[in-house]
Amino acid sequence: ADESERGMKVIENRALKDEEKMELQEIQLKEAKHIAEEADR
């Protein structure tokens, strides 16, 4: 039972990390667009 619980935690942690990566990428995209718009002015 301990092994499967540990496996679930690993999977959950990976999913959380993936979500954080997605959020970071979105933030970086928004910042990049903002910088590009500022450069156009």
C-alpha positions as CSV (number, residue, x, y, z in Angstrom):
1,A,0.0,0.0,0.0
2,D,2.8,2.4,0.8
3,E,4.4,1.9,-2.6
4,S,1.2,2.9,-4.5
5,E,0.6,5.9,-2.2
6,R,4.1,7.1,-2.9
7,G,3.5,6.6,-6.7
8,M,0.3,8.7,-6.5
9,K,2.2,11.5,-4.7
10,V,4.9,11.5,-7.3
11,I,2.3,11.8,-10.1
12,E,0.5,14.5,-8.2
13,N,3.7,16.4,-7.7
14,R,4.5,16.1,-11.4
15,A,1.1,17.4,-12.4
16,L,1.5,20.4,-10.1
17,K,4.9,21.1,-11.5
18,D,3.5,21.0,-15.1
19,E,0.7,23.4,-14.1
20,E,3.3,25.8,-12.6
21,K,5.3,25.5,-15.8
22,M,2.2,26.4,-17.9
23,E,1.4,29.4,-15.7
24,L,5.1,30.6,-15.9
25,Q,5.0,30.2,-19.7
26,E,1.8,32.2,-19.9
27,I,3.2,35.0,-17.7
28,Q,6.4,35.1,-19.8
29,L,4.3,35.2,-23.0
30,K,2.3,38.2,-21.7
31,E,5.5,40.0,-20.6
32,A,7.1,39.3,-24.1
33,K,4.0,40.7,-25.8
34,H,4.0,43.8,-23.5
35,I,7.7,44.4,-24.2
36,A,7.1,44.0,-28.0
37,E,4.3,46.5,-27.8
38,E,6.4,49.0,-25.9
39,A,9.2,48.6,-28.5
40,D,6.7,49.3,-31.3
41,R,5.9,52.7,-29.9
